[in-house]
């Protein structure tokens, strides 16, 4: 009888060790999966940030250009010259010749 109890205790200990090992393995795998997933999200966000910063720079340059144009268009002489060049307006007695 004592041998059967020892064998049963060994089987119980093996089963418990296996269960604990599986639980620890699952927890380790889940943590590793979460870590990799978070790293991929961080890489994606850094790429998105790089794209957005480039767009922000482009928009700031465009804003500066447009502000400059607004200031220039307040000058009537510049506005008249711009209209003549861009839209082929002429003053009295001017002949417009377009060369492409």
N, CA and C atoms as an extended XYZ file, in Angstrom:
300
Properties=species:S:1:pos:R:3:atomname:S:1:resname:S:1:resid:I:1 pbc="F F F"
N         0.797       -1.204        0.000 N   UNK     1
C         0.000        0.000        0.000 CA  UNK     1
C         0.844        1.274        0.000 C   UNK     1
N         1.903        1.335        0.763 N   UNK     2
C         2.672        2.564        0.788 CA  UNK     2
C         3.255        2.909       -0.571 C   UNK     2
N         3.583        1.899       -1.383 N   UNK     3
C         4.130        2.189       -2.700 CA  UNK     3
C         3.088        2.873       -3.577 C   UNK     3
N         1.831        2.440       -3.469 N   UNK     4
C         0.771        3.033       -4.276 CA  UNK     4
C         0.580        4.505       -3.914 C   UNK     4
N         0.684        4.816       -2.641 N   UNK     5
C         0.536        6.213       -2.214 CA  UNK     5
C         1.689        7.057       -2.749 C   UNK     5
N         2.901        6.523       -2.703 N   UNK     6
C         4.054        7.257       -3.216 CA  UNK     6
C         3.922        7.483       -4.714 C   UNK     6
N         3.466        6.451       -5.413 N   UNK     7
C         3.288        6.575       -6.861 CA  UNK     7
C         2.206        7.611       -7.151 C   UNK     7
N         1.132        7.583       -6.394 N   UNK     8
C         0.041        8.538       -6.601 CA  UNK     8
C         0.507        9.953       -6.284 C   UNK     8
N         1.296       10.108       -5.215 N   UNK     9
C         1.807       11.431       -4.856 CA  UNK     9
C         2.741       11.951       -5.948 C   UNK     9
N         3.560       11.053       -6.506 N   UNK    10
C         4.458       11.463       -7.586 CA  UNK    10
C         3.664       11.921       -8.808 C   UNK    10
N         2.610       11.168       -9.136 N   UNK    11
C         1.771       11.535      -10.279 CA  UNK    11
C         1.087       12.877      -10.018 C   UNK    11
N         0.611       13.076       -8.786 N   UNK    12
C        -0.031       14.342       -8.432 CA  UNK    12
C         0.961       15.490       -8.548 C   UNK    12
N         2.201       15.261       -8.068 N   UNK    13
C         3.225       16.304       -8.142 CA  UNK    13
C         3.591       16.592       -9.593 C   UNK    13
N         3.701       15.542      -10.418 N   UNK    14
C         4.014       15.741      -11.831 CA  UNK    14
C         2.897       16.525      -12.524 C   UNK    14
N         1.666       16.169      -12.220 N   UNK    15
C         0.524       16.867      -12.823 CA  UNK    15
C         0.477       18.326      -12.388 C   UNK    15
N         0.760       18.571      -11.119 N   UNK    16
C         0.768       19.937      -10.604 CA  UNK    16
C         1.906       20.737      -11.229 C   UNK    16
N         3.087       20.115      -11.347 N   UNK    17
C         4.224       20.791      -11.981 CA  UNK    17
C         3.913       21.114      -13.442 C   UNK    17
N         3.271       20.170      -14.125 N   UNK    18
C         2.905       20.391      -15.523 CA  UNK    18
C         1.905       21.538      -15.636 C   UNK    18
N         0.922       21.564      -14.762 N   UNK    19
C        -0.079       22.630      -14.782 CA  UNK    19
C         0.566       23.984      -14.509 C   UNK    19
N         1.426       24.048      -13.519 N   UNK    20
C         2.118       25.303      -13.192 CA  UNK    20
C         3.010       25.726      -14.353 C   UNK    20
N         3.700       24.771      -14.967 N   UNK    21
C         4.555       25.087      -16.120 CA  UNK    21
C         3.729       25.637      -17.280 C   UNK    21
N         2.579       25.037      -17.527 N   UNK    22
C         1.709       25.523      -18.604 CA  UNK    22
C         1.197       26.933      -18.315 C   UNK    22
N         0.821       27.180      -17.081 N   UNK    23
C         0.332       28.513      -16.709 CA  UNK    23
C         1.446       29.546      -16.860 C   UNK    23
N         2.633       29.229      -16.374 N   UNK    24
C         3.769       30.157      -16.501 CA  UNK    24
C         4.114       30.372      -17.975 C   UNK    24
N         4.096       29.291      -18.757 N   UNK    25
C         4.367       29.409      -20.193 CA  UNK    25
C         3.343       30.290      -20.887 C   UNK    25
N         2.072       30.135      -20.539 N   UNK    26
C         1.016       30.957      -21.131 CA  UNK    26
C         1.217       32.429      -20.767 C   UNK    26
N         1.513       32.688      -19.508 N   UNK    27
C         1.728       34.072      -19.068 CA  UNK    27
C         2.932       34.677      -19.789 C   UNK    27
N         4.010       33.911      -19.906 N   UNK    28
C         5.205       34.413      -20.600 CA  UNK    28
C         4.899       34.686      -22.073 C   UNK    28
N         4.198       33.772      -22.725 N   UNK    29
C         3.840       33.958      -24.134 CA  UNK    29
C         2.940       35.179      -24.310 C   UNK    29
N         1.959       35.332      -23.445 N   UNK    30
C         1.034       36.461      -23.534 CA  UNK    30
C         1.782       37.786      -23.348 C   UNK    30
N         2.706       37.829      -22.390 N   UNK    31
C         3.498       39.046      -22.172 CA  UNK    31
C         4.399       39.340      -23.362 C   UNK    31
N         5.017       38.325      -23.925 N   UNK    32
C         5.871       38.509      -25.097 CA  UNK    32
C         5.053       38.997      -26.290 C   UNK    32
N         3.884       38.421      -26.483 N   UNK    33
C         2.989       38.846      -27.562 CA  UNK    33
C         2.610       40.319      -27.388 C   UNK    33
N         2.253       40.707      -26.180 N   UNK    34
C         1.899       42.101      -25.906 CA  UNK    34
C         3.065       43.041      -26.148 C   UNK    34
N         4.254       42.615      -25.771 N   UNK    35
C         5.451       43.429      -25.975 CA  UNK    35
C         5.712       43.651      -27.461 C   UNK    35
N         5.665       42.591      -28.239 N   UNK    36
C         5.897       42.704      -29.685 CA  UNK    36
C         4.826       43.582      -30.327 C   UNK    36
N         3.594       43.399      -29.916 N   UNK    37
C         2.491       44.198      -30.457 CA  UNK    37
C         2.705       45.681      -30.149 C   UNK    37
N         3.110       45.996      -28.932 N   UNK    38
C         3.354       47.391      -28.556 CA  UNK    38
C         4.539       47.981      -29.308 C   UNK    38
N         5.573       47.188      -29.532 N   UNK    39
C         6.726       47.669      -30.297 CA  UNK    39
C         6.307       48.007      -31.725 C   UNK    39
N         5.491       47.160      -32.325 N   UNK    40
C         5.014       47.427      -33.688 CA  UNK    40
C         4.158       48.693      -33.739 C   UNK    40
N         3.336       48.907      -32.724 N   UNK    41
C         2.512       50.122      -32.669 CA  UNK    41
C         3.406       51.350      -32.547 C   UNK    41
N         4.442       51.266      -31.732 N   UNK    42
C         5.367       52.395      -31.561 CA  UNK    42
C         6.071       52.711      -32.873 C   UNK    42
N         6.518       51.691      -33.587 N   UNK    43
C         7.180       51.912      -34.882 CA  UNK    43
C         6.221       52.578      -35.859 C   UNK    43
N         4.987       52.114      -35.889 N   UNK    44
C         3.977       52.698      -36.784 CA  UNK    44
C         3.714       54.158      -36.430 C   UNK    44
N         3.613       54.457      -35.152 N   UNK    45
C         3.359       55.834      -34.715 CA  UNK    45
C         4.537       56.748      -35.047 C   UNK    45
N         5.771       56.234      -34.947 N   UNK    46
C         6.938       57.045      -35.300 CA  UNK    46
C         6.933       57.379      -36.786 C   UNK    46
N         6.553       56.412      -37.622 N   UNK    47
C         6.471       56.669      -39.060 CA  UNK    47
C         5.378       57.692      -39.355 C   UNK    47
N         4.244       57.554      -38.676 N   UNK    48
C         3.144       58.498      -38.854 CA  UNK    48
C         3.573       59.899      -38.413 C   UNK    48
N         4.312       59.986      -37.318 N   UNK    49
C         4.797       61.278      -36.821 CA  UNK    49
C         5.720       61.928      -37.840 C   UNK    49
N         6.601       61.126      -38.436 N   UNK    50
C         7.531       61.640      -39.444 CA  UNK    50
C         6.766       62.222      -40.639 C   UNK    50
N         5.743       61.515      -41.091 N   UNK    51
C         4.927       61.987      -42.214 CA  UNK    51
C         4.206       63.275      -41.838 C   UNK    51
N         3.634       63.314      -40.647 N   UNK    52
C         2.891       64.500      -40.214 CA  UNK    52
C         3.805       65.706      -40.026 C   UNK    52
N         5.021       65.486      -39.538 N   UNK    53
C         5.959       66.604      -39.389 CA  UNK    53
C         6.360       67.162      -40.748 C   UNK    53
N         6.532       66.288      -41.736 N   UNK    54
C         6.858       66.754      -43.088 CA  UNK    54
C         5.695       67.558      -43.664 C   UNK    54
N         4.476       67.083      -43.433 N   UNK    55
C         3.298       67.812      -43.918 CA  UNK    55
C         3.170       69.156      -43.199 C   UNK    55
N         3.457       69.177      -41.904 N   UNK    56
C         3.392       70.425      -41.147 CA  UNK    56
C         4.396       71.435      -41.695 C   UNK    56
N         5.599       70.974      -42.005 N   UNK    57
C         6.621       71.858      -42.562 CA  UNK    57
C         6.159       72.428      -43.897 C   UNK    57
N         5.596       71.551      -44.749 N   UNK    58
C         5.108       71.999      -46.054 CA  UNK    58
C         3.992       73.031      -45.894 C   UNK    58
N         3.091       72.790      -44.961 N   UNK    59
C         1.979       73.712      -44.745 CA  UNK    59
C         2.455       75.051      -44.186 C   UNK    59
N         3.470       75.037      -43.336 N   UNK    60
C         4.014       76.299      -42.819 CA  UNK    60
C         4.655       77.107      -43.936 C   UNK    60
N         5.370       76.411      -44.841 N   UNK    61
C         5.966       77.111      -45.983 CA  UNK    61
C         4.878       77.694      -46.883 C   UNK    61
N         3.823       76.924      -47.096 N   UNK    62
C         2.707       77.407      -47.915 CA  UNK    62
C         2.035       78.602      -47.244 C   UNK    62
N         1.883       78.543      -45.933 N   UNK    63
C         1.276       79.654      -45.198 CA  UNK    63
C         2.124       80.918      -45.335 C   UNK    63
N         3.440       80.770      -45.218 N   UNK    64
C         4.335       81.922      -45.360 CA  UNK    64
C         4.227       82.508      -46.764 C   UNK    64
N         4.170       81.640      -47.781 N   UNK    65
C         4.029       82.104      -49.164 CA  UNK    65
C         2.712       82.860      -49.343 C   UNK    65
N         1.636       82.312      -48.810 N   UNK    66
C         0.327       82.953      -48.964 CA  UNK    66
C         0.257       84.283      -48.208 C   UNK    66
N         0.871       84.352      -47.035 N   UNK    67
C         0.902       85.626      -46.308 CA  UNK    67
C         1.669       86.672      -47.105 C   UNK    67
N         2.764       86.245      -47.738 N   UNK    68
C         3.547       87.143      -48.583 CA  UNK    68
C         2.705       87.623      -49.769 C   UNK    68
N         1.938       86.714      -50.358 N   UNK    69
C         1.076       87.087      -51.485 CA  UNK    69
C         0.004       88.092      -51.051 C   UNK    69
N        -0.559       87.904      -49.876 N   UNK    70
C        -1.575       88.839      -49.373 CA  UNK    70
C        -0.974       90.230      -49.234 C   UNK    70
N         0.220       90.298      -48.681 N   UNK    71
C         0.889       91.600      -48.518 CA  UNK    71
C         1.151       92.226      -49.880 C   UNK    71
N         1.619       91.420      -50.835 N   UNK    72
C         1.898       91.946      -52.173 CA  UNK    72
C         0.630       92.418      -52.874 C   UNK    72
N        -0.465       91.680      -52.715 N   UNK    73
C        -1.709       92.047      -53.402 CA  UNK    73
C        -2.349       93.310      -52.825 C   UNK    73
N        -1.912       93.749      -51.683 N   UNK    74
C        -2.414       95.013      -51.137 CA  UNK    74
C        -1.824       96.206      -51.890 C   UNK    74
N        -0.734       95.985      -52.599 N   UNK    75
C        -0.097       97.035      -53.400 CA  UNK    75
C        -0.793       97.084      -54.767 C   UNK    75
N        -1.440       98.211      -55.108 N   UNK    76
C        -2.180       98.291      -56.373 CA  UNK    76
C        -1.288       98.125      -57.608 C   UNK    76
N        -0.063       98.609      -57.570 N   UNK    77
C         0.833       98.463      -58.720 CA  UNK    77
C         1.174       96.984      -58.957 C   UNK    77
N         1.473       96.277      -57.896 N   UNK    78
C         1.789       94.851      -58.032 CA  UNK    78
C         0.564       94.095      -58.536 C   UNK    78
N        -0.598       94.424      -58.005 N   UNK    79
C        -1.830       93.752      -58.406 CA  UNK    79
C        -2.108       93.966      -59.887 C   UNK    79
N        -1.910       95.191      -60.368 N   UNK    80
C        -2.136       95.478      -61.789 CA  UNK    80
C        -1.131       94.710      -62.652 C   UNK    80
N         0.127       94.700      -62.264 N   UNK    81
C         1.144       93.972      -63.024 CA  UNK    81
C         0.857       92.464      -63.028 C   UNK    81
N         0.448       91.937      -61.886 N   UNK    82
C         0.124       90.508      -61.777 CA  UNK    82
C        -1.045       90.152      -62.691 C   UNK    82
N        -2.077       91.000      -62.690 N   UNK    83
C        -3.249       90.738      -63.533 CA  UNK    83
C        -2.867       90.788      -65.012 C   UNK    83
N        -2.008       91.727      -65.389 N   UNK    84
C        -1.586       91.812      -66.793 CA  UNK    84
C        -0.788       90.574      -67.196 C   UNK    84
N         0.097       90.110      -66.324 N   UNK    85
C         0.926       88.952      -66.656 CA  UNK    85
C         0.136       87.645      -66.621 C   UNK    85
N        -0.637       87.477      -65.594 N   UNK    86
C        -1.314       86.198      -65.387 CA  UNK    86
C        -2.566       86.058      -66.247 C   UNK    86
N        -3.345       87.112      -66.333 N   UNK    87
C        -4.638       87.024      -67.013 CA  UNK    87
C        -4.691       87.818      -68.312 C   UNK    87
N        -3.535       88.294      -68.763 N   UNK    88
C        -3.405       89.000      -70.041 CA  UNK    88
C        -4.303       90.236      -70.128 C   UNK    88
N        -4.439       90.960      -69.023 N   UNK    89
C        -5.147       92.236      -69.059 CA  UNK    89
C        -4.213       93.281      -69.650 C   UNK    89
N        -4.791       94.258      -70.284 N   UNK    90
C        -3.944       95.296      -70.881 CA  UNK    90
C        -4.490       96.669      -70.521 C   UNK    90
N        -3.609       97.637      -70.582 N   UNK    91
C        -4.033       99.019      -70.401 CA  UNK    91
C        -4.335       99.582      -71.783 C   UNK    91
N        -4.857      100.782      -71.811 N   UNK    92
C        -5.204      101.390      -73.100 CA  UNK    92
C        -3.961      101.518      -73.970 C   UNK    92
N        -4.079      101.066      -75.190 N   UNK    93
C        -3.003      101.195      -76.155 CA  UNK    93
C        -1.963      100.092      -76.089 C   UNK    93
N        -2.111       99.123      -75.181 N   UNK    94
C        -1.149       98.028      -75.095 CA  UNK    94
C        -1.568       96.899      -76.019 C   UNK    94
N        -0.614       96.273      -76.615 N   UNK    95
C        -0.855       95.115      -77.459 CA  UNK    95
C        -0.256       93.906      -76.745 C   UNK    95
N        -1.053       92.865      -76.568 N   UNK    96
C        -0.605       91.686      -75.832 CA  UNK    96
C        -0.182       90.615      -76.820 C   UNK    96
N         1.043       90.138      -76.646 N   UNK    97
C         1.554       89.043      -77.457 CA  UNK    97
C         1.993       87.952      -76.492 C   UNK    97
N         1.376       86.795      -76.622 N   UNK    98
C         1.687       85.683      -75.717 CA  UNK    98
C         2.689       84.764      -76.402 C   UNK    98
N         3.803       84.508      -75.722 N   UNK    99
C         4.837       83.621      -76.243 CA  UNK    99
C         4.951       82.438      -75.289 C   UNK    99
N         4.765       81.256      -75.832 N   UNK   100
C         4.860       80.045      -74.991 CA  UNK   100
C         6.208       79.421      -75.090 C   UNK   100
